[in-house]
Amino acid sequence: MGDAAGEIPAPVSTARLASAADKVRALLRAALDIALPRLCAVCREPVEGEGLCASCWSKLSFIPRPYCERLGIPFVYDPGPGILSMEAIADPPAYNRARAAVRFDEISRVLVHALKYGDRLDLAPMMGRWISRAGREVLAEADALVPVPLHWRRLWTRRFNQSAMLAAAVSAASGVPMVT
Ligand SMILES: [Zn+2]
């Protein structure tokens, strides 16, 4: 008969295994950060700091005033304070005010897709700051931020809700609490 301890494996706590797995994952992540520099979310060039290079940043079309006070769409000329766009007058939306940080063009489209489909979740804080700047007047009167819910099946396959990630970033930048 052999040594019983040699034949029967010693029980290993699952908590200890999980903690070891976490440590391995953290090490791998740290190694990947060193081996793979962060890339610009649009042109894929290596970039310092947040997810956009200077060239792509300069091509972003932020929306300054003048814009329609209801829809937030930019005007090509200043029609005066409080003037609404023809679109807002002809087909008034169900909401009082909407604001957008940037025009939806070839640069912002790539950013939105990168966040939405999850390969660049690191973009959320930067985009949240843009949104909170564009919506500062609306946020100043807001009691809470409510992200658009994601259907449970989509949440299950995607594993995150990009609207909640942006709302959390806007909440951090504006101080308005997020409610889910
Ligand atoms: Zn770039």
Residues whose N, C-alpha, C, O or C-beta is under 5 A from the ligand:
A	BS01	ZN	C40 V42 C43 R44 C53 C56
